[in-house]
Amino acid sequence: MRTFALRQLVLQAPAPVIARALGFHDKTTTRAVVQAGGTWNRYAPSDHAK
């Protein structure tokens, strides 16, 4: 069930965002998005400290 939930999340938001929010490693969420057939292959985070 945990894998299914992670796959659903990475289909809705970029993998790095999900990784940071949930405390996963980036590679874990990137693998999940590939397995789920997601399209978030590019993500440029911005500087929110401004």
PDB file of N, CA, C and O in Angstrom:
ATOM      1  N   MET A   1       0.815  -1.197   0.000  1.00  0.00           N
ATOM      2  CA  MET A   1       0.000   0.000   0.000  1.00  0.00           C
ATOM      3  C   MET A   1       0.862   1.267   0.000  1.00  0.00           C
ATOM      4  O   MET A   1       0.500   2.258  -0.633  1.00  0.00           O
ATOM      5  N   ARG A   2       1.985   1.242   0.696  1.00  0.00           N
ATOM      6  CA  ARG A   2       2.861   2.411   0.761  1.00  0.00           C
ATOM      7  C   ARG A   2       3.423   2.745  -0.626  1.00  0.00           C
ATOM      8  O   ARG A   2       3.501   3.917  -0.996  1.00  0.00           O
ATOM      9  N   THR A   3       3.811   1.727  -1.388  1.00  0.00           N
ATOM     10  CA  THR A   3       4.343   1.952  -2.732  1.00  0.00           C
ATOM     11  C   THR A   3       3.290   2.572  -3.627  1.00  0.00           C
ATOM     12  O   THR A   3       3.589   3.497  -4.382  1.00  0.00           O
ATOM     13  N   PHE A   4       2.077   2.084  -3.558  1.00  0.00           N
ATOM     14  CA  PHE A   4       0.987   2.633  -4.361  1.00  0.00           C
ATOM     15  C   PHE A   4       0.748   4.101  -4.021  1.00  0.00           C
ATOM     16  O   PHE A   4       0.567   4.921  -4.922  1.00  0.00           O
ATOM     17  N   ALA A   5       0.746   4.434  -2.765  1.00  0.00           N
ATOM     18  CA  ALA A   5       0.518   5.820  -2.345  1.00  0.00           C
ATOM     19  C   ALA A   5       1.647   6.728  -2.833  1.00  0.00           C
ATOM     20  O   ALA A   5       1.392   7.849  -3.273  1.00  0.00           O
ATOM     21  N   LEU A   6       2.879   6.256  -2.759  1.00  0.00           N
ATOM     22  CA  LEU A   6       4.012   7.046  -3.234  1.00  0.00           C
ATOM     23  C   LEU A   6       3.911   7.263  -4.741  1.00  0.00           C
ATOM     24  O   LEU A   6       4.164   8.366  -5.226  1.00  0.00           O
ATOM     25  N   ARG A   7       3.548   6.231  -5.475  1.00  0.00           N
ATOM     26  CA  ARG A   7       3.390   6.371  -6.927  1.00  0.00           C
ATOM     27  C   ARG A   7       2.304   7.374  -7.277  1.00  0.00           C
ATOM     28  O   ARG A   7       2.454   8.143  -8.227  1.00  0.00           O
ATOM     29  N   GLN A   8       1.232   7.375  -6.536  1.00  0.00           N
ATOM     30  CA  GLN A   8       0.164   8.336  -6.790  1.00  0.00           C
ATOM     31  C   GLN A   8       0.632   9.763  -6.518  1.00  0.00           C
ATOM     32  O   GLN A   8       0.292  10.681  -7.264  1.00  0.00           O
ATOM     33  N   LEU A   9       1.399   9.947  -5.469  1.00  0.00           N
ATOM     34  CA  LEU A   9       1.906  11.279  -5.140  1.00  0.00           C
ATOM     35  C   LEU A   9       2.848  11.820  -6.207  1.00  0.00           C
ATOM     36  O   LEU A   9       2.750  12.987  -6.587  1.00  0.00           O
ATOM     37  N   VAL A  10       3.764  10.976  -6.695  1.00  0.00           N
ATOM     38  CA  VAL A  10       4.733  11.455  -7.679  1.00  0.00           C
ATOM     39  C   VAL A  10       4.104  11.695  -9.043  1.00  0.00           C
ATOM     40  O   VAL A  10       4.717  12.329  -9.902  1.00  0.00           O
ATOM     41  N   LEU A  11       2.906  11.205  -9.252  1.00  0.00           N
ATOM     42  CA  LEU A  11       2.191  11.524 -10.486  1.00  0.00           C
ATOM     43  C   LEU A  11       1.534  12.904 -10.392  1.00  0.00           C
ATOM     44  O   LEU A  11       1.159  13.487 -11.409  1.00  0.00           O
ATOM     45  N   GLN A  12       1.400  13.414  -9.187  1.00  0.00           N
ATOM     46  CA  GLN A  12       0.735  14.692  -8.967  1.00  0.00           C
ATOM     47  C   GLN A  12       1.704  15.851  -8.738  1.00  0.00           C
ATOM     48  O   GLN A  12       1.329  17.012  -8.903  1.00  0.00           O
ATOM     49  N   ALA A  13       2.930  15.550  -8.365  1.00  0.00           N
ATOM     50  CA  ALA A  13       3.920  16.588  -8.068  1.00  0.00           C
ATOM     51  C   ALA A  13       5.303  16.067  -8.413  1.00  0.00           C
ATOM     52  O   ALA A  13       5.500  14.855  -8.496  1.00  0.00           O
ATOM     53  N   PRO A  14       6.262  16.955  -8.615  1.00  0.00           N
ATOM     54  CA  PRO A  14       7.627  16.517  -8.936  1.00  0.00           C
ATOM     55  C   PRO A  14       8.241  15.651  -7.832  1.00  0.00           C
ATOM     56  O   PRO A  14       8.027  15.887  -6.643  1.00  0.00           O
ATOM     57  N   ALA A  15       8.998  14.657  -8.250  1.00  0.00           N
ATOM     58  CA  ALA A  15       9.621  13.726  -7.310  1.00  0.00           C
ATOM     59  C   ALA A  15      10.471  14.414  -6.239  1.00  0.00           C
ATOM     60  O   ALA A  15      10.399  14.015  -5.077  1.00  0.00           O
ATOM     61  N   PRO A  16      11.277  15.437  -6.582  1.00  0.00           N
ATOM     62  CA  PRO A  16      12.070  16.088  -5.528  1.00  0.00           C
ATOM     63  C   PRO A  16      11.206  16.769  -4.459  1.00  0.00           C
ATOM     64  O   PRO A  16      11.585  16.819  -3.289  1.00  0.00           O
ATOM     65  N   VAL A  17      10.077  17.277  -4.858  1.00  0.00           N
ATOM     66  CA  VAL A  17       9.174  17.923  -3.899  1.00  0.00           C
ATOM     67  C   VAL A  17       8.614  16.884  -2.933  1.00  0.00           C
ATOM     68  O   VAL A  17       8.588  17.100  -1.721  1.00  0.00           O
ATOM     69  N   ILE A  18       8.170  15.767  -3.473  1.00  0.00           N
ATOM     70  CA  ILE A  18       7.636  14.683  -2.640  1.00  0.00           C
ATOM     71  C   ILE A  18       8.729  14.137  -1.729  1.00  0.00           C
ATOM     72  O   ILE A  18       8.481  13.879  -0.551  1.00  0.00           O
ATOM     73  N   ALA A  19       9.928  13.959  -2.261  1.00  0.00           N
ATOM     74  CA  ALA A  19      11.037  13.440  -1.449  1.00  0.00           C
ATOM     75  C   ALA A  19      11.310  14.344  -0.261  1.00  0.00           C
ATOM     76  O   ALA A  19      11.456  13.871   0.866  1.00  0.00           O
ATOM     77  N   ARG A  20      11.378  15.627  -0.510  1.00  0.00           N
ATOM     78  CA  ARG A  20      11.680  16.572   0.568  1.00  0.00           C
ATOM     79  C   ARG A  20      10.547  16.626   1.601  1.00  0.00           C
ATOM     80  O   ARG A  20      10.800  16.693   2.804  1.00  0.00           O
ATOM     81  N   ALA A  21       9.318  16.598   1.130  1.00  0.00           N
ATOM     82  CA  ALA A  21       8.171  16.691   2.031  1.00  0.00           C
ATOM     83  C   ALA A  21       8.038  15.461   2.935  1.00  0.00           C
ATOM     84  O   ALA A  21       7.639  15.568   4.095  1.00  0.00           O
ATOM     85  N   LEU A  22       8.379  14.295   2.382  1.00  0.00           N
ATOM     86  CA  LEU A  22       8.178  13.055   3.135  1.00  0.00           C
ATOM     87  C   LEU A  22       9.460  12.485   3.741  1.00  0.00           C
ATOM     88  O   LEU A  22       9.421  11.493   4.467  1.00  0.00           O
ATOM     89  N   GLY A  23      10.596  13.119   3.438  1.00  0.00           N
ATOM     90  CA  GLY A  23      11.851  12.629   3.993  1.00  0.00           C
ATOM     91  C   GLY A  23      12.440  11.444   3.251  1.00  0.00           C
ATOM     92  O   GLY A  23      13.255  10.709   3.808  1.00  0.00           O
ATOM     93  N   PHE A  24      12.041  11.248   2.006  1.00  0.00           N
ATOM     94  CA  PHE A  24      12.604  10.182   1.179  1.00  0.00           C
ATOM     95  C   PHE A  24      13.840  10.699   0.463  1.00  0.00           C
ATOM     96  O   PHE A  24      14.046  11.907   0.349  1.00  0.00           O
ATOM     97  N   HIS A  25      14.650   9.785  -0.011  1.00  0.00           N
ATOM     98  CA  HIS A  25      15.788  10.145  -0.851  1.00  0.00           C
ATOM     99  C   HIS A  25      15.255  10.445  -2.250  1.00  0.00           C
ATOM    100  O   HIS A  25      14.278   9.838  -2.687  1.00  0.00           O
ATOM    101  N   ASP A  26      15.897  11.382  -2.951  1.00  0.00           N
ATOM    102  CA  ASP A  26      15.465  11.753  -4.298  1.00  0.00           C
ATOM    103  C   ASP A  26      15.416  10.559  -5.242  1.00  0.00           C
ATOM    104  O   ASP A  26      14.519  10.466  -6.080  1.00  0.00           O
ATOM    105  N   LYS A  27      16.364   9.656  -5.111  1.00  0.00           N
ATOM    106  CA  LYS A  27      16.401   8.486  -6.000  1.00  0.00           C
ATOM    107  C   LYS A  27      15.186   7.589  -5.793  1.00  0.00           C
ATOM    108  O   LYS A  27      14.701   6.972  -6.742  1.00  0.00           O
ATOM    109  N   THR A  28      14.697   7.513  -4.572  1.00  0.00           N
ATOM    110  CA  THR A  28      13.529   6.687  -4.282  1.00  0.00           C
ATOM    111  C   THR A  28      12.295   7.224  -4.995  1.00  0.00           C
ATOM    112  O   THR A  28      11.548   6.464  -5.610  1.00  0.00           O
ATOM    113  N   THR A  29      12.086   8.517  -4.914  1.00  0.00           N
ATOM    114  CA  THR A  29      10.901   9.092  -5.551  1.00  0.00           C
ATOM    115  C   THR A  29      11.058   9.158  -7.066  1.00  0.00           C
ATOM    116  O   THR A  29      10.070   9.055  -7.793  1.00  0.00           O
ATOM    117  N   THR A  30      12.288   9.328  -7.549  1.00  0.00           N
ATOM    118  CA  THR A  30      12.511   9.312  -9.000  1.00  0.00           C
ATOM    119  C   THR A  30      12.213   7.928  -9.554  1.00  0.00           C
ATOM    120  O   THR A  30      11.614   7.800 -10.622  1.00  0.00           O
ATOM    121  N   ARG A  31      12.627   6.896  -8.840  1.00  0.00           N
ATOM    122  CA  ARG A  31      12.330   5.523  -9.250  1.00  0.00           C
ATOM    123  C   ARG A  31      10.823   5.288  -9.263  1.00  0.00           C
ATOM    124  O   ARG A  31      10.303   4.635 -10.168  1.00  0.00           O
ATOM    125  N   ALA A  32      10.127   5.812  -8.273  1.00  0.00           N
ATOM    126  CA  ALA A  32       8.676   5.638  -8.201  1.00  0.00           C
ATOM    127  C   ALA A  32       7.973   6.317  -9.368  1.00  0.00           C
ATOM    128  O   ALA A  32       7.005   5.776  -9.901  1.00  0.00           O
ATOM    129  N   VAL A  33       8.445   7.500  -9.775  1.00  0.00           N
ATOM    130  CA  VAL A  33       7.801   8.195 -10.894  1.00  0.00           C
ATOM    131  C   VAL A  33       8.040   7.449 -12.205  1.00  0.00           C
ATOM    132  O   VAL A  33       7.159   7.417 -13.064  1.00  0.00           O
ATOM    133  N   VAL A  34       9.201   6.861 -12.367  1.00  0.00           N
ATOM    134  CA  VAL A  34       9.482   6.073 -13.569  1.00  0.00           C
ATOM    135  C   VAL A  34       8.586   4.840 -13.600  1.00  0.00           C
ATOM    136  O   VAL A  34       8.018   4.513 -14.642  1.00  0.00           O
ATOM    137  N   GLN A  35       8.457   4.158 -12.473  1.00  0.00           N
ATOM    138  CA  GLN A  35       7.623   2.960 -12.394  1.00  0.00           C
ATOM    139  C   GLN A  35       6.151   3.279 -12.616  1.00  0.00           C
ATOM    140  O   GLN A  35       5.408   2.459 -13.156  1.00  0.00           O
ATOM    141  N   ALA A  36       5.738   4.453 -12.204  1.00  0.00           N
ATOM    142  CA  ALA A  36       4.342   4.848 -12.355  1.00  0.00           C
ATOM    143  C   ALA A  36       4.054   5.423 -13.740  1.00  0.00           C
ATOM    144  O   ALA A  36       2.897   5.663 -14.083  1.00  0.00           O
ATOM    145  N   GLY A  37       5.102   5.647 -14.539  1.00  0.00           N
ATOM    146  CA  GLY A  37       4.901   6.184 -15.876  1.00  0.00           C
ATOM    147  C   GLY A  37       4.655   7.674 -15.882  1.00  0.00           C
ATOM    148  O   GLY A  37       4.010   8.194 -16.792  1.00  0.00           O
ATOM    149  N   GLY A  38       5.160   8.365 -14.879  1.00  0.00           N
ATOM    150  CA  GLY A  38       4.949   9.799 -14.765  1.00  0.00           C
ATOM    151  C   GLY A  38       5.747  10.605 -15.763  1.00  0.00           C
ATOM    152  O   GLY A  38       6.650  10.089 -16.421  1.00  0.00           O
ATOM    153  N   THR A  39       5.407  11.868 -15.867  1.00  0.00           N
ATOM    154  CA  THR A  39       6.055  12.754 -16.832  1.00  0.00           C
ATOM    155  C   THR A  39       6.864  13.854 -16.178  1.00  0.00           C
ATOM    156  O   THR A  39       7.366  14.731 -16.881  1.00  0.00           O
ATOM    157  N   TRP A  40       7.014  13.846 -14.866  1.00  0.00           N
ATOM    158  CA  TRP A  40       7.814  14.870 -14.189  1.00  0.00           C
ATOM    159  C   TRP A  40       9.287  14.531 -14.361  1.00  0.00           C
ATOM    160  O   TRP A  40       9.924  14.065 -13.416  1.00  0.00           O
ATOM    161  N   ASN A  41       9.838  14.755 -15.547  1.00  0.00           N
ATOM    162  CA  ASN A  41      11.238  14.434 -15.757  1.00  0.00           C
ATOM    163  C   ASN A  41      12.153  15.638 -15.591  1.00  0.00           C
ATOM    164  O   ASN A  41      13.373  15.475 -15.566  1.00  0.00           O
ATOM    165  N   ARG A  42      11.606  16.825 -15.479  1.00  0.00           N
ATOM    166  CA  ARG A  42      12.405  18.028 -15.273  1.00  0.00           C
ATOM    167  C   ARG A  42      11.722  18.895 -14.212  1.00  0.00           C
ATOM    168  O   ARG A  42      10.511  19.114 -14.239  1.00  0.00           O
ATOM    169  N   TYR A  43      12.539  19.375 -13.287  1.00  0.00           N
ATOM    170  CA  TYR A  43      11.998  20.245 -12.236  1.00  0.00           C
ATOM    171  C   TYR A  43      13.094  21.184 -11.794  1.00  0.00           C
ATOM    172  O   TYR A  43      14.152  20.738 -11.349  1.00  0.00           O
ATOM    173  N   ALA A  44      12.862  22.461 -11.908  1.00  0.00           N
ATOM    174  CA  ALA A  44      13.834  23.452 -11.480  1.00  0.00           C
ATOM    175  C   ALA A  44      13.303  24.160 -10.244  1.00  0.00           C
ATOM    176  O   ALA A  44      12.452  25.042 -10.352  1.00  0.00           O
ATOM    177  N   PRO A  45      13.796  23.784  -9.080  1.00  0.00           N
ATOM    178  CA  PRO A  45      13.309  24.422  -7.855  1.00  0.00           C
ATOM    179  C   PRO A  45      13.726  25.895  -7.800  1.00  0.00           C
ATOM    180  O   PRO A  45      14.797  26.273  -8.274  1.00  0.00           O
ATOM    181  N   SER A  46      12.882  26.683  -7.231  1.00  0.00           N
ATOM    182  CA  SER A  46      13.214  28.104  -7.098  1.00  0.00           C
ATOM    183  C   SER A  46      13.704  28.403  -5.689  1.00  0.00           C
ATOM    184  O   SER A  46      13.598  27.567  -4.792  1.00  0.00           O
ATOM    185  N   ASP A  47      14.230  29.583  -5.508  1.00  0.00           N
ATOM    186  CA  ASP A  47      14.718  30.003  -4.208  1.00  0.00           C
ATOM    187  C   ASP A  47      13.580  30.685  -3.446  1.00  0.00           C
ATOM    188  O   ASP A  47      13.220  31.825  -3.738  1.00  0.00           O
ATOM    189  N   HIS A  48      13.022  29.975  -2.471  1.00  0.00           N
ATOM    190  CA  HIS A  48      11.871  30.501  -1.721  1.00  0.00           C
ATOM    191  C   HIS A  48      12.310  31.333  -0.520  1.00  0.00           C
ATOM    192  O   HIS A  48      11.473  31.784   0.262  1.00  0.00           O
ATOM    193  N   ALA A  49      13.605  31.535  -0.373  1.00  0.00           N
ATOM    194  CA  ALA A  49      14.100  32.300   0.766  1.00  0.00           C
ATOM    195  C   ALA A  49      13.990  33.805   0.551  1.00  0.00           C
ATOM    196  O   ALA A  49      14.266  34.582   1.465  1.00  0.00           O
ATOM    197  N   LYS A  50      13.596  34.215  -0.625  1.00  0.00           N
ATOM    198  CA  LYS A  50      13.506  35.631  -0.948  1.00  0.00           C
ATOM    199  C   LYS A  50      12.382  36.315  -0.210  1.00  0.00           C
ATOM    200  O   LYS A  50      12.175  37.517  -0.377  1.00  0.00           O
TER     201      LYS A  50
END
